[in-house]
């Protein structure tokens, strides 16, 4: 009888070069139950066997994939909300740059923004990186925020505005600058530029309710006192003297201060060696050898008389004489303090 027709045969045996291979349902079942040695299929099996949360199970306290844990969400809302409130308060106080940094820091930690960003970029921001970014942005915002002193100055300026017509923004800034510097000594103001000195004078005059047409006279009055008074006097003291002189006789005050501007006169001198360039040119034109001129020192003073003012410049220098020898000399030049033009030259 042929083996194919034998009903008792439950599996086929095939012999090939002495190797017996078995087939049938049992072999198929064993191959289905055996673990795969393929790395890719192994990874798929591991993912398939990952436990899934059961129904009614409380949320995990750890971040899951690109989603935040409950604890992280609570912290994010608290910190982000606080930064948003801080940004709003700083914005109300008048600052415009600092709130931007607080707002960006808040966006870094607010849960909806964090999760949306992670899902779009498919990448999470590490805890250390997040902490560093938020801390840096917050510190920058704090640094740029107005201080309590600035807020107090703003209140004082607002008080001035309420007492009379609205103060222009530029004048408000000048008032704040004056309030910050009013206790400075005159010796600290000597090197001020005309722009900075004028801002101080305008700040005082505006806060004293002086009309804007007289601001320039108070600027010149400040320069006159810086030149002629002790360097130990405070700015607020001498500006008070300017105000007294103005209130005593406004017309005479304006006329007196129109003679010259000390801070503008200082701009006529070289910032490198202190010389007066136009006086130097006038001196050189009178030397035997102009190229031999060497500047040593320059001093100056203001003379006011008969309703006029003159700038007297004394220049010490060296040069060669007609015999080729080096000699020292002193030159006196009389200069128009407003234009800087040399009016007279005397050389000893």
Secondary structure in CASP SS format (residue, H / E / C, confidence):
PFRMAT SS
TARGET T0000
AUTHOR 0000-0000-0000
METHOD secondary structure of the structure
MODEL  1
X C 1.00
X C 1.00
X H 1.00
X H 1.00
X H 1.00
X C 1.00
X C 1.00
X C 1.00
X C 1.00
X C 1.00
X C 1.00
X C 1.00
X E 1.00
X E 1.00
X E 1.00
X E 1.00
X C 1.00
X C 1.00
X E 1.00
X E 1.00
X E 1.00
X E 1.00
X C 1.00
X C 1.00
X H 1.00
X H 1.00
X H 1.00
X H 1.00
X H 1.00
X H 1.00
X H 1.00
X H 1.00
X H 1.00
X C 1.00
X C 1.00
X C 1.00
X C 1.00
X C 1.00
X H 1.00
X H 1.00
X H 1.00
X H 1.00
X H 1.00
X H 1.00
X H 1.00
X H 1.00
X H 1.00
X H 1.00
X C 1.00
X C 1.00
X C 1.00
X C 1.00
X C 1.00
X C 1.00
X C 1.00
X C 1.00
X C 1.00
X C 1.00
X C 1.00
X C 1.00
X C 1.00
X C 1.00
X C 1.00
X E 1.00
X C 1.00
X C 1.00
X E 1.00
X C 1.00
X C 1.00
X H 1.00
X H 1.00
X H 1.00
X H 1.00
X H 1.00
X H 1.00
X H 1.00
X H 1.00
X H 1.00
X H 1.00
X H 1.00
X H 1.00
X H 1.00
X H 1.00
X H 1.00
X H 1.00
X H 1.00
X H 1.00
X H 1.00
X H 1.00
X H 1.00
X H 1.00
X H 1.00
X C 1.00
X C 1.00
X C 1.00
X C 1.00
X C 1.00
X H 1.00
X H 1.00
X H 1.00
X H 1.00
X H 1.00
X H 1.00
X H 1.00
X H 1.00
X H 1.00
X H 1.00
X H 1.00
X H 1.00
X C 1.00
X H 1.00
X H 1.00
X H 1.00
X H 1.00
X H 1.00
X H 1.00
X H 1.00
X H 1.00
X H 1.00
X H 1.00
X H 1.00
X C 1.00
X C 1.00
X C 1.00
X C 1.00
X C 1.00
X H 1.00
X H 1.00
X H 1.00
X H 1.00
X H 1.00
X H 1.00
X H 1.00
X H 1.00
X H 1.00
X H 1.00
X H 1.00
X H 1.00
X H 1.00
X H 1.00
X H 1.00
X H 1.00
X H 1.00
X H 1.00
X C 1.00
X C 1.00
X C 1.00
X H 1.00
X H 1.00
X H 1.00
X H 1.00
X H 1.00
X H 1.00
X H 1.00
X H 1.00
X H 1.00
X H 1.00
X H 1.00
X H 1.00
X H 1.00
X H 1.00
X H 1.00
X H 1.00
X C 1.00
X C 1.00
X C 1.00
X C 1.00
X C 1.00
X H 1.00
X H 1.00
X H 1.00
X H 1.00
X H 1.00
X H 1.00
X H 1.00
X H 1.00
X H 1.00
X H 1.00
X H 1.00
X H 1.00
X H 1.00
X C 1.00
X C 1.00
X C 1.00
X E 1.00
X H 1.00
X H 1.00
X H 1.00
X C 1.00
X C 1.00
X C 1.00
X C 1.00
X C 1.00
X H 1.00
X H 1.00
X H 1.00
X H 1.00
X H 1.00
X H 1.00
X H 1.00
X H 1.00
X H 1.00
X H 1.00
X H 1.00
X H 1.00
X H 1.00
X H 1.00
X C 1.00
X C 1.00
X C 1.00
X C 1.00
X H 1.00
X H 1.00
X H 1.00
X H 1.00
X H 1.00
X H 1.00
X H 1.00
X H 1.00
X H 1.00
X H 1.00
X H 1.00
X H 1.00
X H 1.00
X H 1.00
X H 1.00
X H 1.00
X H 1.00
X C 1.00
X C 1.00
X C 1.00
X C 1.00
X C 1.00
X E 1.00
X H 1.00
X H 1.00
X H 1.00
X H 1.00
X H 1.00
X H 1.00
X H 1.00
X H 1.00
X H 1.00
X H 1.00
X H 1.00
X H 1.00
X H 1.00
X H 1.00
X C 1.00
X H 1.00
X H 1.00
X H 1.00
X H 1.00
X H 1.00
X H 1.00
X H 1.00
X H 1.00
X C 1.00
X C 1.00
X C 1.00
X C 1.00
X H 1.00
X H 1.00
X H 1.00
X H 1.00
X H 1.00
X C 1.00
X C 1.00
X E 1.00
X C 1.00
X C 1.00
X C 1.00
X C 1.00
X C 1.00
X C 1.00
X E 1.00
X H 1.00
X H 1.00
X H 1.00
X H 1.00
X H 1.00
X H 1.00
X H 1.00
X H 1.00
X C 1.00
X C 1.00
X C 1.00
X C 1.00
X C 1.00
X H 1.00
X H 1.00
X H 1.00
X C 1.00
X E 1.00
X E 1.00
X E 1.00
X E 1.00
X E 1.00
X E 1.00
X E 1.00
X E 1.00
X E 1.00
X E 1.00
X E 1.00
X E 1.00
X C 1.00
X C 1.00
X E 1.00
X E 1.00
X E 1.00
X E 1.00
X E 1.00
X E 1.00
X E 1.00
X E 1.00
X E 1.00
X E 1.00
X E 1.00
X E 1.00
X E 1.00
X C 1.00
X C 1.00
X C 1.00
X C 1.00
X C 1.00
X E 1.00
X E 1.00
X E 1.00
X E 1.00
X E 1.00
X E 1.00
X E 1.00
X E 1.00
X E 1.00
X E 1.00
X C 1.00
X C 1.00
X C 1.00
X C 1.00
X C 1.00
X C 1.00
X E 1.00
X E 1.00
X E 1.00
X E 1.00
X E 1.00
X E 1.00
X C 1.00
END
